[in-house]
Amino acid sequence: MTSLPESIFVTGTDTGVGKTVITAALAWTFMQAGSKVSVMKPVQTGTNEPGPTDLEFVEIVLGVSFNSEDNCPYSFPEPLAPLTASRFAGQDIDIEKIKGAFEKLRSDNDTVIVEGAGGLLVPILENYLMSDLALELEMPVLIVARPDLGTLNHTLLTVESARSKGLDIIGIVINNFPPSPGKAELTNPELINRLSGVPIAGVYPGDSSISVEQGKIGEIREVAPSTLSPLLAGTFDAKEFLSGLAKND
């Protein structure tokens, strides 16, 4: 088996790009490759919203129950940035508690996948961002991006931000790729790869049967391995994918 990363920090170019779906797909693929995996959501917000939380959705996909405060040290009702949600809840976030929980998970597992909230510049504390947490945990970053118009700017800004912080970027996964791509979707993956210098580590197809809010996992288990690169335990071939897009352009 290819040597797999011991930890991955999943971030997005924006909220709603599908970090939770990719986190679940990644964890499932690692499990199928024989790795003992745990998933962590350091700060979960919006717990007053109907349906499962992000971490609960991952549990549904994996068929497990983490049942540990280490997997989710902080939960807040309001669907806001961690800094703001914690203030509305009247509770302070202790970064040392998060770091301690992460170390416990890492000692008990082959791989720990951490799903951030929003993007790298989302605040956890007044002067402490998601990127600061990834850096302190010494985790390589996996960026989840949209395929459509506007993603070039968002993705390249995220890459620039990660590099300025000194973070290692393991790759970019393009999520929700349409079955009938338009000109933007046909050209964006190659441009993202060329302009950022970061490998396309996967492309997950659009699947209307998936709903994190409703706990519907669609065909994640069946599709996940073929959408992620060998670096991430899958079989996705970026060169073949980009070549196919070029032929259709």
C-alpha angles and dihedrals in degrees: 000000000000112000106262128208115269090219139009129191110211114208134166139220087236141346114286097030092120106265091151093052092049091044090054092045090049094048092047092050092050090050091052088052089058099259122140102233136189127183125213131197103188094193122017116192131183095045090149089066117101119261132029124328120244091263092047089053090054089050090054091052094047095041092231140110114223091193093183134118086216089070091056113015094175133033126177131185101225119082093231140111111295093251093053096038091052091051092052088050092048092233130124122225116230111206091197089060090054092047092049092050091050092051091052091052092046092052091053100043143051092227134017119197115198119198113205126208115256112322137333095277096053108121123240094174131009092272101017125086136189088259090057090055093050089049094049091048089050092230128157112236128236112198120212113205139179119246100221141080112314096029094104093065095041094046097045091047090052091050091048091049093049093050093047088056092049096248122154111234112212094188149297124268116200109212133202095018108185123240090230105038122198126217093281094052092044094054105030099076094056092043092049090050095046099041096042099037087221119127121247098242096184149342119218116200124232111267118183090191090070118090122164090190092054097037093243110149099185111190098329093129093050097041103035101084094052092050098056129069124248087258085066095043094263137107102238113140109207094189092054092046095049091045090054092051091050090055091053095045 
